[in-house]
Structure formats: C-alpha cells, structure tokens
Amino acid sequence: MNQKVLEENNYDLICVGGGIMSATLTLMLKLVDPKLKIIIFEKLGEVAKESSGAWNNAGTGHSALCELNYTPEKPDGSIDISKAIEIFSQFETSKQFWAYLVEQNLVKDPKNFIHSVPHHSWVTGNDNIEFLKKRFKALTQTAMFEEMKFSENSEKLKEWFPLIVEGRENEKMAGTRMEIGTEVNFEAITQQYIKILEEQFNVPVLRNTDVLDVDPDENLEWTVEAQNLDTGEVTYYDAEHVFIGAGGGALPLLQKVEIEEKDGYGGFPVDGQWLVCKNREVIEKHLGKVYSKAGPDAPPMSTPHLDTRYINGKQELLFGPFAGFTTKFLKEGSIMDLPLSINKDNIPSMWGVFWHNLPLTKYLMKQVTMDHSDRMDDLRKFIKDARAEDWELKVAGKRVQIIKKDEEQGGVLEFGTDVVHSKDGSITALLGASPGASVAVSIMLEVINTAFPEKVKSKEWQQKLSEMIPFWNKNIEGNEAEFKKVQANSSKKLELDVLH
C-alpha cells in the first residue's frame, strides 16, 4: 500500500473501533499529554453499539466479588485466589480513573453509568456449599475481600435475594454477599468519553468508517486504509502507533497486519442471549447480581446469573447468558467472518481446540437447540415459580473467544483478554472477551506501557498517571491502608452508596 498521505492525515496514534477500549486509551493519553494527535475510526453510525452496548454485555463491574470461575479449586482441595486478586485490583483502577474524571468535572453525573448493586454467589448441595465456604475463608483473609459475608441461613439469604429463596427455604444452600458490588453501563460511559474527546480535546471520531487494511510504510510508520461507508471514498492515514480495539472485528483486521506475533491466533464466535423480565413487580423484588456455578462441560463465560441492570434510566432484570452458534464476529458482521478468519497459520490451533473441546461443542449444540420452555427450565433453577409470559429472549452481543497456539494440544481456547503487539510496540491489538470492559483502564495501561515505554518512564507521565489512577503501578497487598483511603474516595466521588 504505497499511497501518498496528506500531512494533515499524519497522527501519533490511530485507534480502530469506537468502543470502551479505544475511548479509554485515547482519553487516558490525552489527559497525560494533550499534544498527542489521535484519531478514532468507528464502522457503525454510532459509537459503543457492539460489545460496549448496554444490552450486549452483563453490565457487571467484574471484580471477582461473585464470579466463582475466578477462584478455581486446586487438586489438593485448596482455593486459588490469585485471579480474583488480579481482577479485583484491575476493576479498582477503573473506579479510580472514573472518580478522577468526576473530580475534574469531565464526567458530571456518575449515576448515568454506575450504580451500587450487591454482588452475590449462590450455590446448592453439600459439595458446592463446602467449596463456597473454602472460597469465603480464603478470600476474607485479604483486605480486598474482608467485608464479604457468608450465610447458609435461609432467612438471611431471603433478605439478600428473595426471588431465589422463595419456595426453597428447606433446601440446603449457601451464599456470599459483597455490598461494594457495582452495575455499570459501559455504553453510557463510552459515550461520555467520546463527547469529552470531541468537544474538549478536538479528537476526530470518524463514524461510518471501515478500516480496510494496515500496512507498514517506508518511514517505519503504519499506513491505514479507511473507507467512508456513506460515500465509498477511501483515504489513507499515517501513524507511529495503531491500536486495534474493534471487539470481534479486531481479529480479521489483525490477520492482515504484517507482524509475526499474530500467527496462530484464531477466534470462536458465540452469540450471547438473555432472558429479560417484562413484569415490573418481579423486577422490583430483586436487587443484586447473583452468580452460581456453570454446569458440567459449560465454559466459564456461561456461568448463570440473575442480574439487576440499569439501562436507559430504568431498572431491569436479566437472566443468562445463553449461547447461540454464529459465524459472525460482530452483531453487524458477516456470516463469512469465521470461515474467512481460518488460514494456514491458525488451522493447527483451530483443530486442536475442536479436538480437545468436544464437550464444549456438545454444550453449544445443546444451547442452540433450546426453545423458550428449555430456557425457562434453566431460569427456574434460580426462580422456582418464574412464569414464561414474564420473560422474553433478547439477543446480546457476539463474543469471540481467543484461540491460540499451544505446543501440546495444537491450540487452546482462552477465556480472558490478550494484548497482541509487534516487537516494537508500535501496533497493538486487543483480542478476547470477559472481563473486558470492566478492566479497560488496566488493559489500556498495559497498551500504553507497550506502545510508549520511554514516555511512561518520564517524570511527567508518571506524575500524571499517579494523579489519575493512584494505584496504576502499585499492589494493593502491602499498601492496604493507603488503598482503603483511595477506595473510599472513589466510592464517594462515584456516589456509590454501600447498602446495609
């Protein structure tokens, strides 16, 4: 792609995708160094309508307060809490950044995007109760989770989540509760970021613009080929750095980029679906996010949960997720996304994942063939007397699970988020799903460290990052007293009222 690029189309950074990731990265960088010249491309007519869309993700402020898959049981029976500590710390950096934006009057009303909603884990049966007890004991030994409550008492559990306990008071069950849990509308906060960027930092956000290719140029920079979908006109842009944060659209674009680090990566798209309650009386009986254990052979992303949500100013109640098979990588994508993503570099990875995950294939086939009555049967494991007429199915966003090379199995299915980057850090791409949006600030700190390592070492950048995100380069462990003060400040600024 040897195209002459106009001087005004030269940038320090080009971001592909108008969702939470690109918006977070751009805003963080402009706050640290307003002189940086950055542009964002979004394929749709509006920002934050794919993975960041309010109906397209769980809205849980993922911080391992209730998600049991972040605390696996080891072969010796002990609980591994390392992932939980990592996720908790990462979400706290997001809260610190949001609190800073409120403090600076950049974000006016935090209630527009974040609410206090208690997080619960809930299990039934002796083995699961024993697991939850061990998890509770392991987590509460840390300052991060010391406020967690545990109960096997049905009256106490009925206080926490009455809809679930109703009709099963005599069953053996247990639950935990963390009152500092949150519900986050990532579409709303992304839209606020974009408004700040456009109005206060003059960052161009080109909607209806599809990035067709990214190629190295003779100046050791990257040339981006972008097409205006309204006019069909193609324009070329140069940048020292490119960030590909286009959700499910990241993998197909990354595969066109001439860096060896992309080799072996594949993607497995899954449709997300929710049962949404239509009965306001039922919705108002439940306040919380209640996560349970995934069924046999089900992937971690399928952990069932009953969630209070706040969408378009209204309290909602969702249950799921249910999986559907799709070959699209985005809601607005093409049915050819999956087949076109398979190439000679990732065939071994894709085959390895298929061969070693036959139970997952079986699980997805079962999910695809479910009808409304089957989904209601699953819901009734949570709400015994749930009525079919009170609930309707809503198709959420696509989740493209990462497939990567593995020496032993050929390929493995990853359920986290990977930052794939060139050796020099000049191009970075984000692949993966959960916990995704919740830990966007932490992931973008990784991108900034990768792309701008020398600048991050400078006194100016260090000082500014510490002002914005006090724990951006500190561990909570060993700094508990300072962390508690920072956490209390974040909660106050974000108007998070801990419930008692």
PLY file of the C-alpha trace (Angstrom):
ply
format ascii 1.0
element vertex 500
property float x
property float y
property float z
element edge 499
property int vertex1
property int vertex2
end_header
0.00 0.00 0.00
2.34 2.74 -1.22
-0.01 5.67 -1.00
0.97 9.30 -0.51
-0.55 10.53 2.74
-1.51 14.16 3.21
0.31 15.96 6.02
-2.92 16.61 7.92
-3.59 12.84 7.95
-0.45 12.12 10.00
-1.15 11.03 13.57
0.70 9.86 16.67
-1.96 7.18 17.22
-4.81 5.71 15.20
-7.49 3.78 17.13
-9.71 1.31 15.28
-13.09 0.83 16.95
-15.34 3.29 18.78
-15.98 1.22 21.90
-14.87 1.33 25.53
-11.28 0.27 24.77
-10.32 2.88 22.14
-12.19 5.59 24.03
-10.43 4.73 27.30
-6.99 4.62 25.68
-7.49 7.91 23.85
-8.84 9.77 26.88
-6.06 8.50 29.17
-3.40 9.56 26.66
-4.93 13.00 26.01
-5.10 13.66 29.75
-1.45 12.67 30.15
-0.25 14.52 27.03
-2.82 16.79 25.31
-0.38 17.40 22.43
-0.70 13.83 21.15
-2.53 13.73 17.80
-5.08 10.88 17.84
-7.96 9.81 15.59
-10.64 7.13 16.12
-12.42 5.14 13.37
-15.82 3.52 14.01
-17.50 1.34 11.39
-21.07 1.96 12.63
-23.01 5.21 12.61
-22.83 5.43 16.42
-20.15 4.60 18.98
-20.40 1.87 21.65
-23.06 -0.18 19.86
-21.29 -3.56 19.65
-19.52 -5.19 22.65
-19.84 -1.99 24.71
-23.62 -1.75 24.09
-25.71 -1.81 27.28
-27.74 -4.84 26.18
-24.68 -6.60 24.77
-22.75 -7.28 27.97
-23.51 -8.35 31.53
-23.03 -4.85 32.94
-21.30 -6.40 35.94
-18.41 -4.39 37.33
-16.29 -7.56 37.23
-14.15 -7.56 40.36
-14.31 -11.25 41.43
-16.76 -10.47 44.22
-19.23 -13.09 42.99
-17.79 -14.86 39.91
-16.87 -18.37 41.06
-14.77 -19.16 37.95
-12.10 -16.70 39.18
-11.43 -18.89 42.26
-10.82 -22.45 41.00
-10.31 -25.34 43.38
-6.82 -26.88 43.18
-6.25 -30.66 43.09
-5.33 -30.56 46.80
-8.72 -29.01 47.62
-7.42 -25.51 48.37
-8.75 -22.42 46.58
-6.59 -20.44 44.16
-7.48 -16.76 44.70
-4.69 -15.24 42.56
-7.01 -14.49 39.60
-9.60 -12.97 41.92
-6.99 -10.61 43.41
-5.86 -9.62 39.90
-9.40 -8.91 38.64
-10.34 -7.03 41.83
-7.25 -4.82 41.53
-7.92 -4.14 37.86
-11.51 -3.05 38.43
-10.40 -0.75 41.23
-8.12 1.08 38.74
-11.21 1.63 36.56
-13.06 3.12 39.54
-10.09 5.36 40.37
-10.00 6.69 36.81
-13.76 7.33 36.76
-13.53 9.10 40.15
-10.77 11.33 38.73
-12.99 12.27 35.76
-15.79 13.23 38.16
-13.34 15.21 40.31
-12.18 17.12 37.22
-15.81 17.80 36.26
-15.27 15.97 32.96
-17.99 13.47 33.92
-20.91 15.31 35.51
-23.25 12.58 36.75
-21.77 9.18 37.73
-25.30 7.78 38.23
-25.58 7.97 34.46
-23.30 4.92 34.19
-22.59 3.30 37.59
-24.79 2.11 40.48
-24.27 0.26 43.75
-25.65 -3.26 43.30
-24.63 -6.00 45.78
-22.77 -8.98 44.29
-23.69 -12.48 45.46
-22.56 -16.04 44.89
-25.23 -18.68 45.44
-24.90 -22.48 45.46
-26.91 -25.56 46.44
-25.80 -29.04 47.51
-23.18 -30.15 50.04
-20.15 -30.17 47.70
-20.85 -26.69 46.34
-21.53 -25.31 49.83
-18.20 -26.72 51.00
-16.48 -25.07 48.02
-18.15 -21.72 48.76
-17.10 -21.92 52.44
-13.47 -22.54 51.46
-13.63 -19.73 48.92
-15.06 -17.35 51.52
-12.37 -18.29 54.05
-9.53 -17.85 51.54
-10.79 -14.50 50.19
-11.61 -12.90 53.54
-8.01 -13.32 54.67
-7.18 -10.43 52.30
-8.00 -6.74 52.85
-9.73 -6.69 49.47
-12.46 -9.17 50.38
-12.57 -8.85 54.18
-16.09 -7.36 54.09
-17.56 -10.43 52.35
-20.49 -12.04 54.20
-21.34 -15.77 54.14
-24.57 -17.47 55.16
-26.35 -20.81 55.00
-29.37 -19.40 56.81
-32.41 -19.30 54.54
-33.88 -16.24 56.31
-30.66 -14.28 55.75
-30.45 -15.47 52.14
-34.08 -14.41 51.68
-33.07 -10.88 52.75
-30.31 -10.91 50.14
-32.21 -12.38 47.17
-35.88 -13.15 47.98
-36.88 -14.23 44.46
-34.37 -17.09 44.57
-35.11 -18.36 48.10
-38.89 -18.26 47.69
-40.19 -21.84 47.69
-36.87 -23.45 48.57
-36.49 -22.47 52.25
-35.93 -26.11 53.24
-33.20 -26.76 50.64
-29.51 -26.86 51.51
-27.90 -23.74 50.06
-25.40 -21.02 50.82
-24.50 -17.58 49.59
-21.96 -14.81 49.90
-22.59 -11.07 49.62
-20.34 -8.12 48.82
-22.08 -4.79 49.23
-19.44 -2.85 47.28
-20.57 -4.52 44.04
-21.48 -2.37 41.05
-23.60 -2.37 37.92
-22.01 -0.45 35.03
-23.50 0.80 31.77
-20.41 0.68 29.53
-22.28 2.16 26.59
-23.09 5.29 28.63
-19.54 5.82 29.93
-18.08 5.25 26.45
-20.41 7.86 25.01
-19.31 10.29 27.72
-15.64 9.61 26.90
-16.26 10.28 23.20
-18.13 13.53 23.99
-15.17 14.73 26.10
-12.70 13.77 23.37
-14.61 15.50 20.60
-15.65 18.63 22.47
-12.69 19.29 24.77
-9.73 17.64 23.03
-10.81 18.04 19.38
-10.20 14.34 18.67
-11.76 13.33 15.32
-14.10 10.34 15.70
-14.96 9.21 12.17
-18.19 7.17 12.23
-19.35 5.03 9.28
-15.68 4.47 8.50
-14.32 0.98 7.85
-10.61 0.27 8.20
-9.72 -1.96 5.25
-6.01 -2.53 5.86
-3.00 -1.58 7.97
0.44 -1.75 6.34
3.96 -0.64 7.25
5.29 2.28 5.19
8.77 3.38 4.14
9.04 5.77 7.14
8.76 2.90 9.64
5.22 4.03 10.43
1.85 2.45 9.67
-0.46 3.42 6.83
-4.14 2.85 7.49
-6.58 2.50 4.59
-10.04 3.71 5.64
-13.28 3.84 3.65
-16.17 6.21 4.27
-19.18 3.89 4.06
-21.54 6.73 3.13
-19.57 7.93 0.08
-17.32 4.94 -0.69
-14.30 7.27 -0.65
-11.01 5.71 0.51
-8.50 7.83 2.46
-5.03 6.95 3.76
-3.64 7.93 7.16
-0.18 7.53 8.69
0.62 6.95 12.34
3.53 5.96 14.55
1.17 3.79 16.57
-2.00 1.85 15.76
-4.38 0.31 18.29
-6.95 -2.23 17.09
-9.72 -2.37 19.67
-12.63 -3.31 17.46
-14.12 -6.15 19.54
-14.94 -9.08 17.28
-13.63 -7.06 14.32
-10.09 -6.98 15.76
-9.02 -10.48 14.66
-9.86 -10.18 10.92
-8.01 -6.84 10.74
-5.04 -8.09 12.79
-4.68 -11.02 10.38
-3.95 -8.51 7.59
-1.16 -6.82 9.56
2.38 -7.88 8.69
3.65 -8.93 12.14
4.59 -12.48 13.08
3.05 -12.16 16.56
-0.45 -12.58 15.05
0.33 -16.09 13.75
-1.65 -18.95 15.24
-4.43 -16.78 16.61
-7.98 -17.75 15.76
-11.41 -16.88 17.08
-14.52 -18.81 18.06
-17.65 -16.61 17.96
-20.56 -17.24 20.32
-23.93 -15.47 20.39
-24.92 -14.13 23.79
-28.62 -14.24 24.72
-30.56 -13.14 27.81
-33.99 -13.74 29.24
-35.33 -10.25 30.06
-38.11 -9.79 32.60
-41.17 -7.82 31.42
-43.01 -7.81 34.77
-42.15 -4.64 36.79
-43.40 -6.25 40.02
-40.88 -9.10 39.64
-38.08 -6.71 38.63
-38.54 -4.62 41.78
-38.35 -7.66 44.08
-34.70 -8.26 43.20
-31.68 -6.03 43.80
-28.36 -7.69 43.13
-26.19 -9.73 40.86
-26.34 -13.41 41.78
-23.80 -15.73 40.17
-23.85 -19.52 40.51
-21.72 -22.36 39.14
-21.58 -23.26 35.45
-22.99 -26.68 34.57
-20.89 -29.71 33.52
-18.81 -29.09 30.34
-20.01 -25.47 30.18
-17.37 -22.78 29.60
-16.74 -20.11 32.27
-18.45 -17.48 30.09
-21.74 -19.41 30.57
-21.84 -19.04 34.38
-25.56 -18.46 35.04
-26.51 -15.24 36.80
-29.60 -13.23 37.71
-28.79 -9.54 37.32
-30.24 -6.22 38.27
-29.40 -3.81 35.44
-29.90 -0.09 34.85
-30.47 0.59 31.15
-31.82 3.84 29.66
-32.65 5.08 33.17
-34.76 2.02 34.06
-34.12 -0.87 36.44
-34.18 -4.17 34.54
-33.80 -7.86 35.42
-31.87 -10.28 33.19
-31.06 -13.98 33.41
-28.46 -15.85 31.38
-26.35 -15.95 29.44
-27.46 -18.50 26.88
-25.19 -19.31 23.97
-26.06 -19.49 20.31
-23.88 -20.55 17.42
-22.87 -17.87 14.97
-20.26 -17.37 12.29
-20.39 -13.57 12.69
-17.71 -11.83 14.76
-19.91 -8.75 15.31
-23.68 -8.20 15.54
-23.39 -6.11 12.40
-20.81 -8.51 10.93
-20.86 -11.01 8.07
-21.67 -14.73 8.14
-18.32 -15.16 6.37
-16.33 -13.75 9.35
-15.45 -17.17 10.82
-14.65 -19.02 7.56
-12.55 -16.11 6.26
-10.58 -16.00 9.53
-9.25 -19.55 9.07
-5.84 -19.70 7.39
-2.73 -21.89 7.23
-1.24 -20.19 10.31
-4.16 -20.93 12.64
-5.56 -24.23 11.28
-3.49 -26.29 13.81
-4.76 -24.07 16.65
-8.38 -24.28 15.50
-8.24 -28.05 15.02
-6.51 -28.54 18.37
-9.23 -26.58 20.16
-12.01 -28.51 18.42
-10.44 -31.89 19.16
-9.70 -31.15 22.82
-13.02 -29.39 23.50
-15.60 -31.87 22.26
-17.68 -31.42 25.46
-17.82 -27.67 24.69
-19.06 -28.42 21.16
-21.71 -30.70 22.66
-22.70 -27.97 25.14
-23.06 -25.37 22.35
-25.16 -27.75 20.24
-27.49 -28.23 23.21
-27.72 -24.46 23.73
-28.51 -23.81 20.07
-31.44 -26.25 20.11
-33.06 -24.73 23.23
-36.53 -23.22 22.99
-38.31 -20.84 25.38
-39.52 -23.63 27.66
-35.97 -25.05 27.94
-34.60 -21.63 28.90
-37.40 -21.16 31.42
-36.42 -24.52 32.97
-32.91 -23.11 33.49
-34.33 -19.90 34.96
-36.49 -21.93 37.37
-33.28 -23.31 38.90
-32.98 -19.71 40.18
-36.61 -18.53 40.42
-38.82 -21.53 41.17
-42.14 -20.02 40.15
-40.93 -17.97 37.16
-43.74 -17.57 34.62
-42.94 -17.94 30.93
-45.10 -14.95 29.98
-42.99 -12.64 32.21
-39.80 -13.24 30.26
-38.64 -12.72 26.68
-35.41 -13.58 24.86
-33.06 -10.80 23.81
-30.02 -11.45 21.61
-26.99 -9.67 23.04
-23.55 -9.14 21.51
-21.10 -11.56 19.96
-18.19 -12.87 22.00
-15.14 -14.01 20.05
-13.18 -16.35 22.32
-9.45 -16.40 21.62
-7.81 -19.46 20.15
-4.02 -19.51 20.37
-1.16 -21.86 19.62
-0.21 -24.49 22.18
2.78 -26.82 21.91
1.00 -29.83 23.44
-2.57 -29.54 22.18
-2.05 -27.59 18.96
-4.40 -24.87 20.21
-6.16 -23.76 23.38
-9.33 -21.77 23.97
-8.67 -18.70 26.14
-11.39 -17.02 28.16
-9.56 -13.81 29.05
-8.17 -10.88 27.09
-4.88 -10.80 25.17
-2.91 -7.75 24.06
-1.15 -8.86 20.86
1.60 -6.48 19.75
4.56 -6.08 17.43
8.06 -6.37 18.93
8.50 -2.59 18.96
5.01 -1.97 20.41
4.03 0.30 17.52
0.94 -1.78 16.79
-1.27 -3.32 19.47
-4.49 -5.30 19.16
-6.94 -6.49 21.77
-8.44 -9.96 21.45
-10.85 -11.70 23.79
-13.90 -11.09 25.93
-14.57 -11.25 29.69
-13.78 -9.45 31.96
-13.18 -6.97 29.12
-14.90 -3.62 29.65
-14.67 -3.75 33.45
-10.89 -3.78 33.37
-10.46 -1.48 30.35
-8.32 1.02 32.29
-5.91 -1.70 33.43
-5.68 -3.20 29.93
-5.06 0.23 28.40
-2.27 0.84 30.93
-0.68 -2.32 29.51
-1.14 -0.95 25.98
0.38 2.41 26.98
3.36 0.66 28.59
3.82 -1.41 25.42
3.43 1.44 22.93
5.09 4.30 24.86
7.62 2.66 27.23
10.06 5.59 27.28
7.35 8.20 27.88
5.86 6.12 30.73
9.28 6.27 32.44
9.30 10.08 32.31
8.59 12.06 35.47
5.73 13.97 33.79
3.85 10.86 32.69
4.43 9.05 36.00
3.13 12.04 37.94
0.05 12.45 35.76
-0.80 8.73 35.77
-0.50 8.65 39.58
-2.81 11.67 39.82
-5.39 9.96 37.58
-5.04 6.41 38.90
-3.27 6.29 42.30
-2.71 2.51 42.16
-1.75 2.27 38.48
1.70 0.89 39.41
1.16 -0.28 43.00
0.00 -3.55 44.52
-2.87 -3.42 46.98
-1.12 -6.08 49.06
1.45 -4.29 51.20
-0.35 -0.94 50.77
-3.69 -1.83 52.33
-4.18 1.32 54.46
-3.47 3.65 51.52
-5.68 1.55 49.25
-8.64 1.74 51.65
-8.43 5.57 51.58
-8.27 5.63 47.78
-11.15 3.14 47.55
-13.31 5.25 49.91
-12.56 8.36 47.83
-13.54 6.57 44.61
-16.83 5.38 46.14
-17.64 8.88 47.40
-16.89 10.59 44.07
-18.87 7.95 42.15
-21.80 8.26 44.59
-21.68 4.55 45.35
-23.87 4.04 48.41
-22.91 0.80 50.09
-26.12 -0.94 51.13
-26.64 -2.39 54.61
0 1
1 2
2 3
3 4
4 5
5 6
6 7
7 8
8 9
9 10
10 11
11 12
12 13
13 14
14 15
15 16
16 17
17 18
18 19
19 20
20 21
21 22
22 23
23 24
24 25
25 26
26 27
27 28
28 29
29 30
30 31
31 32
32 33
33 34
34 35
35 36
36 37
37 38
38 39
39 40
40 41
41 42
42 43
43 44
44 45
45 46
46 47
47 48
48 49
49 50
50 51
51 52
52 53
53 54
54 55
55 56
56 57
57 58
58 59
59 60
60 61
61 62
62 63
63 64
64 65
65 66
66 67
67 68
68 69
69 70
70 71
71 72
72 73
73 74
74 75
75 76
76 77
77 78
78 79
79 80
80 81
81 82
82 83
83 84
84 85
85 86
86 87
87 88
88 89
89 90
90 91
91 92
92 93
93 94
94 95
95 96
96 97
97 98
98 99
99 100
100 101
101 102
102 103
103 104
104 105
105 106
106 107
107 108
108 109
109 110
110 111
111 112
112 113
113 114
114 115
115 116
116 117
117 118
118 119
119 120
120 121
121 122
122 123
123 124
124 125
125 126
126 127
127 128
128 129
129 130
130 131
131 132
132 133
133 134
134 135
135 136
136 137
137 138
138 139
139 140
140 141
141 142
142 143
143 144
144 145
145 146
146 147
147 148
148 149
149 150
150 151
151 152
152 153
153 154
154 155
155 156
156 157
157 158
158 159
159 160
160 161
161 162
162 163
163 164
164 165
165 166
166 167
167 168
168 169
169 170
170 171
171 172
172 173
173 174
174 175
175 176
176 177
177 178
178 179
179 180
180 181
181 182
182 183
183 184
184 185
185 186
186 187
187 188
188 189
189 190
190 191
191 192
192 193
193 194
194 195
195 196
196 197
197 198
198 199
199 200
200 201
201 202
202 203
203 204
204 205
205 206
206 207
207 208
208 209
209 210
210 211
211 212
212 213
213 214
214 215
215 216
216 217
217 218
218 219
219 220
220 221
221 222
222 223
223 224
224 225
225 226
226 227
227 228
228 229
229 230
230 231
231 232
232 233
233 234
234 235
235 236
236 237
237 238
238 239
239 240
240 241
241 242
242 243
243 244
244 245
245 246
246 247
247 248
248 249
249 250
250 251
251 252
252 253
253 254
254 255
255 256
256 257
257 258
258 259
259 260
260 261
261 262
262 263
263 264
264 265
265 266
266 267
267 268
268 269
269 270
270 271
271 272
272 273
273 274
274 275
275 276
276 277
277 278
278 279
279 280
280 281
281 282
282 283
283 284
284 285
285 286
286 287
287 288
288 289
289 290
290 291
291 292
292 293
293 294
294 295
295 296
296 297
297 298
298 299
299 300
300 301
301 302
302 303
303 304
304 305
305 306
306 307
307 308
308 309
309 310
310 311
311 312
312 313
313 314
314 315
315 316
316 317
317 318
318 319
319 320
320 321
321 322
322 323
323 324
324 325
325 326
326 327
327 328
328 329
329 330
330 331
331 332
332 333
333 334
334 335
335 336
336 337
337 338
338 339
339 340
340 341
341 342
342 343
343 344
344 345
345 346
346 347
347 348
348 349
349 350
350 351
351 352
352 353
353 354
354 355
355 356
356 357
357 358
358 359
359 360
360 361
361 362
362 363
363 364
364 365
365 366
366 367
367 368
368 369
369 370
370 371
371 372
372 373
373 374
374 375
375 376
376 377
377 378
378 379
379 380
380 381
381 382
382 383
383 384
384 385
385 386
386 387
387 388
388 389
389 390
390 391
391 392
392 393
393 394
394 395
395 396
396 397
397 398
398 399
399 400
400 401
401 402
402 403
403 404
404 405
405 406
406 407
407 408
408 409
409 410
410 411
411 412
412 413
413 414
414 415
415 416
416 417
417 418
418 419
419 420
420 421
421 422
422 423
423 424
424 425
425 426
426 427
427 428
428 429
429 430
430 431
431 432
432 433
433 434
434 435
435 436
436 437
437 438
438 439
439 440
440 441
441 442
442 443
443 444
444 445
445 446
446 447
447 448
448 449
449 450
450 451
451 452
452 453
453 454
454 455
455 456
456 457
457 458
458 459
459 460
460 461
461 462
462 463
463 464
464 465
465 466
466 467
467 468
468 469
469 470
470 471
471 472
472 473
473 474
474 475
475 476
476 477
477 478
478 479
479 480
480 481
481 482
482 483
483 484
484 485
485 486
486 487
487 488
488 489
489 490
490 491
491 492
492 493
493 494
494 495
495 496
496 497
497 498
498 499
